């Protein structure tokens, strides 16, 4: 068959048939008046509508699954962040506790040194002086009365500055 013959037959078919059914692939005849139908029959139209609805449902389901998986990922991320923050705060609490202990020991050593070298500084200490502040710091970092116990334990018998 020559190319010209194929063209002639194609033109003749194009005059008779308007389009092809998207579901089954059959050619659809052109009516004498009006536009060409989209489908060859009601069965194909219903099948097309069913497929379209199924596609829309599938897209909704996929969207819901994606949302759920995204929420799960976010939850895991937030949980990791919360665990990291909790760990940092616990570490900070431990460091703070260690620092308080070091400060308390330092203050106690200062008070003991004052007691050993110049006990008259403790006896004659004003209530808003260095020794009274040192004793307040010791009591604040530890338990109340630690400074007085330290002085009494090391043999101090004089008045305790307040």
C-alpha positions as a Markdown table, in Angstrom:
| # | Residue | x | y | z |
|---|---|---|---|---|
| 1 | Unk | 0.0 | 0.0 | 0.0 |
| 2 | Unk | 1.3 | 3.4 | -1.0 |
| 3 | Unk | 1.5 | 6.4 | 1.3 |
| 4 | Unk | -1.1 | 8.2 | -0.8 |
| 5 | Unk | -3.5 | 5.3 | -0.5 |
| 6 | Unk | -3.0 | 5.2 | 3.3 |
| 7 | Unk | -3.7 | 9.0 | 3.5 |
| 8 | Unk | -6.9 | 8.6 | 1.4 |
| 9 | Unk | -8.2 | 5.8 | 3.7 |
| 10 | Unk | -7.3 | 7.8 | 6.8 |
| 11 | Unk | -9.2 | 10.8 | 5.5 |
| 12 | Unk | -12.2 | 8.7 | 4.8 |
| 13 | Unk | -12.1 | 7.1 | 8.3 |
| 14 | Unk | -11.6 | 10.6 | 9.9 |
| 15 | Unk | -14.8 | 11.7 | 8.2 |
| 16 | Unk | -16.8 | 8.9 | 9.6 |
| 17 | Unk | -15.1 | 8.5 | 13.0 |
| 18 | Unk | -14.6 | 11.4 | 15.3 |
| 19 | Unk | -12.4 | 9.9 | 18.0 |
| 20 | Unk | -11.4 | 6.7 | 19.9 |
| 21 | Unk | -12.9 | 5.5 | 23.2 |
| 22 | Unk | -10.3 | 6.1 | 25.9 |
| 23 | Unk | -11.5 | 2.9 | 27.8 |
| 24 | Unk | -11.8 | 0.2 | 25.2 |
| 25 | Unk | -10.1 | 1.8 | 22.2 |
| 26 | Unk | -13.0 | 1.4 | 19.7 |
| 27 | Unk | -13.5 | 4.1 | 17.2 |
| 28 | Unk | -16.5 | 6.3 | 17.8 |
| 29 | Unk | -18.7 | 7.4 | 14.9 |
| 30 | Unk | -19.4 | 11.0 | 14.3 |
| 31 | Unk | -23.1 | 11.9 | 14.5 |
| 32 | Unk | -24.7 | 13.8 | 11.6 |
| 33 | Unk | -25.0 | 16.8 | 13.9 |
| 34 | Unk | -23.4 | 17.9 | 17.2 |
| 35 | Unk | -20.1 | 16.9 | 18.8 |
| 36 | Unk | -18.7 | 13.4 | 18.9 |
| 37 | Unk | -19.3 | 11.4 | 22.0 |
| 38 | Unk | -16.4 | 10.8 | 24.4 |
| 39 | Unk | -17.2 | 7.1 | 25.0 |
| 40 | Unk | -18.5 | 4.4 | 22.9 |
| 41 | Unk | -21.3 | 3.4 | 25.3 |
| 42 | Unk | -22.6 | 3.6 | 28.9 |
| 43 | Unk | -20.4 | 0.7 | 30.1 |
| 44 | Unk | -17.2 | 2.5 | 29.1 |
| 45 | Unk | -18.5 | 5.8 | 30.6 |
| 46 | Unk | -19.2 | 4.0 | 33.9 |
| 47 | Unk | -15.9 | 2.2 | 33.9 |
| 48 | Unk | -14.1 | 5.5 | 33.3 |
| 49 | Unk | -16.0 | 7.1 | 36.2 |
| 50 | Unk | -15.1 | 4.2 | 38.5 |
| 51 | Unk | -11.4 | 4.4 | 37.6 |
| 52 | Unk | -11.5 | 8.2 | 38.2 |
| 53 | Unk | -13.1 | 7.7 | 41.6 |
| 54 | Unk | -10.7 | 4.9 | 42.5 |
| 55 | Unk | -7.8 | 7.2 | 41.5 |
| 56 | Unk | -9.1 | 10.0 | 43.7 |
| 57 | Unk | -9.6 | 7.6 | 46.6 |
| 58 | Unk | -6.0 | 6.2 | 46.1 |
| 59 | Unk | -4.6 | 9.7 | 46.2 |
| 60 | Unk | -6.5 | 10.5 | 49.4 |
| 61 | Unk | -5.2 | 7.3 | 51.0 |
| 62 | Unk | -1.6 | 8.1 | 49.9 |
| 63 | Unk | -2.0 | 11.6 | 51.2 |
| 64 | Unk | -3.2 | 10.3 | 54.6 |
| 65 | Unk | -0.4 | 7.7 | 54.7 |
| 66 | Unk | 2.2 | 10.5 | 53.9 |
| 67 | Unk | 0.7 | 12.7 | 56.7 |
| 68 | Unk | 0.8 | 9.8 | 59.2 |
| 69 | Unk | 4.4 | 9.0 | 58.3 |
| 70 | Unk | 5.4 | 12.7 | 58.5 |
| 71 | Unk | 3.8 | 12.9 | 61.9 |
| 72 | Unk | 5.6 | 9.8 | 63.1 |
| 73 | Unk | 8.9 | 11.3 | 61.9 |
| 74 | Unk | 8.1 | 14.6 | 63.7 |
| 75 | Unk | 7.3 | 12.7 | 66.9 |
| 76 | Unk | 10.6 | 10.8 | 66.7 |
| 77 | Unk | 12.4 | 14.1 | 66.1 |
| 78 | Unk | 10.7 | 15.8 | 69.0 |
| 79 | Unk | 11.4 | 12.8 | 71.3 |
| 80 | Unk | 15.1 | 12.9 | 70.4 |
| 81 | Unk | 15.2 | 16.7 | 71.0 |
| 82 | Unk | 13.4 | 16.2 | 74.4 |
| 83 | Unk | 15.8 | 13.5 | 75.4 |
| 84 | Unk | 18.8 | 15.7 | 74.4 |
| 85 | Unk | 17.4 | 18.6 | 76.4 |
| 86 | Unk | 16.7 | 16.3 | 79.4 |
| 87 | Unk | 20.2 | 15.0 | 79.3 |
| 88 | Unk | 21.7 | 18.5 | 79.1 |
| 89 | Unk | 19.7 | 19.7 | 82.0 |
| 90 | Unk | 20.7 | 16.6 | 84.1 |
| 91 | Unk | 24.3 | 17.2 | 83.2 |
| 92 | Unk | 24.0 | 20.9 | 84.2 |
| 93 | Unk | 22.4 | 19.9 | 87.5 |
| 94 | Unk | 25.3 | 17.5 | 88.2 |
| 95 | Unk | 27.8 | 20.2 | 87.3 |
| 96 | Unk | 26.0 | 22.8 | 89.5 |
| 97 | Unk | 26.0 | 20.3 | 92.4 |
| 98 | Unk | 29.7 | 19.7 | 92.0 |
| 99 | Unk | 30.4 | 23.4 | 91.8 |
| 100 | Unk | 28.4 | 24.0 | 94.9 |
| 101 | Unk | 30.4 | 21.4 | 96.7 |
| 102 | Unk | 33.7 | 22.9 | 95.6 |
| 103 | Unk | 32.5 | 26.4 | 96.6 |
| 104 | Unk | 31.4 | 25.0 | 100.0 |
| 105 | Unk | 34.8 | 23.3 | 100.6 |
| 106 | Unk | 36.6 | 26.4 | 99.5 |
| 107 | Unk | 34.7 | 28.6 | 102.0 |
| 108 | Unk | 35.2 | 26.0 | 104.8 |
| 109 | Unk | 39.0 | 25.9 | 104.1 |
| 110 | Unk | 39.1 | 29.7 | 104.2 |
| 111 | Unk | 37.2 | 29.7 | 107.5 |
| 112 | Unk | 39.5 | 27.0 | 109.0 |
| 113 | Unk | 42.5 | 29.0 | 107.8 |
| 114 | Unk | 41.2 | 32.1 | 109.5 |
| 115 | Unk | 40.5 | 30.0 | 112.7 |
| 116 | Unk | 44.1 | 28.6 | 112.7 |
| 117 | Unk | 46.0 | 31.8 | 111.8 |
| 118 | Unk | 43.9 | 34.6 | 113.4 |
| 119 | Unk | 41.0 | 33.4 | 115.6 |
| 120 | Unk | 40.5 | 37.0 | 116.8 |
| 121 | Unk | 39.1 | 37.8 | 113.4 |
| 122 | Unk | 36.2 | 35.4 | 114.1 |
| 123 | Unk | 35.8 | 36.7 | 117.7 |
| 124 | Unk | 35.6 | 40.4 | 116.7 |
| 125 | Unk | 33.8 | 39.8 | 113.4 |
| 126 | Unk | 31.0 | 42.3 | 112.6 |
| 127 | Unk | 27.6 | 40.9 | 111.5 |
| 128 | Unk | 28.0 | 42.3 | 107.9 |
| 129 | Unk | 31.8 | 41.5 | 107.6 |
| 130 | Unk | 33.7 | 39.0 | 105.6 |
| 131 | Unk | 33.7 | 36.2 | 108.2 |
| 132 | Unk | 29.9 | 36.4 | 108.6 |
| 133 | Unk | 29.4 | 36.4 | 104.8 |
| 134 | Unk | 31.7 | 33.3 | 104.6 |
| 135 | Unk | 29.7 | 31.5 | 107.2 |
| 136 | Unk | 26.5 | 32.4 | 105.4 |
| 137 | Unk | 27.9 | 31.0 | 102.2 |
| 138 | Unk | 28.9 | 27.8 | 103.9 |
| 139 | Unk | 25.4 | 27.4 | 105.4 |
| 140 | Unk | 23.7 | 28.3 | 102.1 |
| 141 | Unk | 25.8 | 25.8 | 100.0 |
| 142 | Unk | 25.4 | 22.9 | 102.6 |
| 143 | Unk | 23.1 | 22.4 | 105.6 |
| 144 | Unk | 22.2 | 25.1 | 108.0 |
| 145 | Unk | 24.8 | 25.2 | 110.9 |
| 146 | Unk | 27.7 | 23.7 | 109.0 |
| 147 | Unk | 29.9 | 26.7 | 109.6 |
| 148 | Unk | 29.3 | 26.6 | 113.4 |
| 149 | Unk | 29.9 | 22.9 | 113.5 |
| 150 | Unk | 33.2 | 23.4 | 111.6 |
| 151 | Unk | 34.3 | 26.0 | 114.2 |
| 152 | Unk | 33.3 | 23.9 | 117.2 |
| 153 | Unk | 34.9 | 20.7 | 115.7 |
| 154 | Unk | 38.2 | 22.6 | 115.3 |
| 155 | Unk | 38.2 | 23.7 | 118.9 |
| 156 | Unk | 36.7 | 27.2 | 118.7 |
| 157 | Unk | 34.8 | 28.2 | 121.9 |
| 158 | Unk | 34.2 | 31.9 | 121.4 |
| 159 | Unk | 31.1 | 33.7 | 120.2 |
| 160 | Unk | 29.8 | 32.9 | 116.7 |
| 161 | Unk | 29.3 | 35.9 | 114.4 |
| 162 | Unk | 25.8 | 36.2 | 113.1 |
